[in-house]
């Protein structure tokens, strides 16, 4: 079993925040691949299903972003998994909007959710970084990250979430390069 985690903050008031794009990706994957209904577990919501031949536990921590690692740590310990069995979907300031990059391990880049995961499970998990772009000045970062996607961005956001969910088979198989390539190709289509 692989553990896939979407990072975000619980509550309807946060639903369209850029910081919640990890939750959005998890929901899109669950819907496209027909996962079980959500259940409360591991201080969050889980959904189970299969992508290709792989069993996946999707987890959305309900602990708020800054304490996400606690929820993920509970799931990792329960299933006796290692950090390299974990894939985390989250917002990335230093990537252009609607771009996706995957990497194993690395720093936190100031992301409190990633910092929390590092503290609870180590840093060698797979990261699916979803670009939200930088607002240009550090004083504007908090408002940008905790701001809603603009109406003008929502079609591109829908396209991106559909691409991530539609190409998730490649992630399940461990072919990160193919996943990134296929998502990028789908995002280029008119």
C-alpha positions in Angstrom: 0.0 0.0 0.0 1.1 3.5 -0.8 0.0 6.5 1.4 -0.8 9.6 -0.7 -1.4 12.8 1.3 -3.1 16.0 0.2 -2.1 19.0 2.3 -4.5 21.7 3.2 -6.6 23.3 6.0 -10.0 21.8 7.0 -13.1 23.9 6.7 -15.2 25.4 3.9 -13.7 28.9 4.4 -10.3 27.5 3.2 -11.7 25.3 0.4 -10.5 27.5 -2.5 -7.3 28.8 -1.0 -4.1 28.2 -3.0 -2.7 26.5 0.2 -5.4 23.8 -0.2 -4.5 22.7 -3.7 -3.2 19.4 -2.1 -6.6 18.7 -0.7 -8.1 19.5 -4.1 -5.7 17.1 -5.8 -6.5 14.3 -3.4 -10.3 14.8 -4.0 -9.8 14.8 -7.7 -7.8 11.5 -7.6 -10.4 9.9 -5.4 -13.2 10.9 -7.7 -11.6 9.9 -11.0 -10.4 6.5 -9.6 -13.6 5.6 -7.7 -12.1 5.4 -4.2 -14.2 4.4 -1.2 -16.2 7.2 0.6 -14.2 9.2 3.1 -13.7 7.9 6.7 -12.3 9.6 9.7 -9.0 8.1 10.7 -5.5 9.2 11.6 -6.6 12.7 12.7 -8.0 13.3 9.2 -10.1 11.8 6.4 -9.0 8.7 4.4 -10.2 7.1 1.2 -9.0 3.8 -0.1 -8.8 2.6 -3.6 -6.6 1.2 -6.4 -4.8 3.0 -9.2 -3.5 0.5 -11.7 -2.5 -2.5 -9.6 -1.5 -0.4 -6.6 -3.5 0.0 -3.4 -3.6 3.6 -2.3 -4.6 5.2 1.0 -5.5 8.9 0.4 -5.2 11.0 3.5 -6.3 14.6 4.1 -5.0 15.6 7.5 -7.6 17.5 9.6 -4.9 18.9 11.9 -4.4 22.2 10.0 -1.4 22.6 7.7 1.2 23.3 10.4 0.6 20.0 12.2 0.0 17.7 9.1 2.9 15.5 10.0 1.2 14.3 13.1 -1.7 12.8 11.0 0.7 11.4 8.4 2.9 9.9 11.1 -0.1 8.1 12.6 -0.9 6.5 9.3 2.7 5.6 8.5 3.1 3.9 11.9 -0.2 2.1 11.7 0.6 0.5 8.3 4.3 0.0 9.2 5.4 2.0 6.1 8.5 4.0 5.4 8.8 7.6 4.3 9.4 6.4 0.7 5.9 4.9 0.7 4.5 8.4 1.2 3.6 10.8 -1.6 2.6 14.3 -0.6 0.6 16.8 -2.8 1.0 20.4 -1.9 1.3 24.1 -3.0 4.7 25.4 -4.1 5.4 29.2 -4.2 8.6 28.8 -6.2 6.9 27.1 -9.2 4.9 28.9 -11.8 1.1 28.6 -11.4 -0.3 25.3 -12.7 3.1 23.6 -13.1 3.8 20.3 -11.4 7.2 18.9 -10.3 7.9 15.7 -8.5 11.0 15.0 -6.4 12.1 12.7 -3.5 13.3 14.4 -0.4 14.6 18.0 -0.1 14.2 21.0 2.0 11.0 22.6 3.3 11.3 25.9 1.3 9.5 27.6 4.2 6.4 25.4 3.8 5.1 24.6 7.3 3.2 21.5 6.3 6.3 20.0 4.8 8.3 21.1 7.9 5.8 19.2 10.0 6.1 16.1 7.9 9.9 16.2 8.1 9.7 16.4 11.9 7.3 13.4 12.1 8.4 11.0 9.4 11.7 12.3 8.0 12.3 14.0 4.7 12.7 11.1 2.2 9.0 11.1 1.0 8.0 11.9 -2.6 6.8 15.4 -3.1 4.3 16.4 -5.8 4.8 20.2 -5.8 1.9 22.1 -7.4 2.9 25.6 -8.5 0.9 28.5 -7.2 3.5 31.2 -8.3 5.1 33.8 -6.1 3.3 37.2 -5.7 6.6 39.0 -6.2 7.3 40.4 -2.8 7.7 38.5 0.5 5.2 40.9 2.2 2.5 39.6 -0.1 3.2 35.8 0.4 0.8 35.1 3.2 -2.2 36.8 1.5 -1.3 35.0 -1.8 -1.0 31.6 -0.2 -4.1 32.0 2.0 -6.1 33.7 -0.8 -8.7 32.1 -3.0 -8.0 31.2 -6.6 -9.3 34.0 -8.7 -12.4 33.2 -11.0 -10.1 33.7 -14.0 -7.8 30.9 -12.7 -10.5 28.3 -12.0 -10.7 26.8 -15.5 -6.9 26.2 -15.5 -7.1 24.8 -11.9 -9.8 22.4 -13.0 -7.7 21.3 -16.0 -4.7 20.8 -13.7 -6.6 18.7 -11.2 -8.0 16.6 -14.0 -4.5 16.1 -15.4 -3.1 15.1 -12.0 -5.9 12.6 -11.4 -5.9 11.3 -15.0 -2.1 10.7 -15.0 -1.9 9.3 -11.4 -1.3 5.8 -12.8 2.3 6.9 -13.6 2.8 8.0 -10.0 1.4 4.7 -8.7 3.9 2.9 -10.9 6.8 5.1 -9.7 7.4 6.7 -13.1 7.6 10.3 -11.8 9.2 11.7 -15.0 6.4 10.3 -17.2 3.8 11.7 -14.8 5.3 15.2 -15.0 5.6 14.9 -18.8 2.0 13.8 -19.3 0.6 16.4 -16.9 2.6 19.1 -18.8 1.3 17.9 -22.2 -2.3 17.9 -21.0 -1.8 21.5 -19.7 -0.5 22.6 -23.1 -3.7 21.5 -25.0 -5.8 24.3 -26.2 
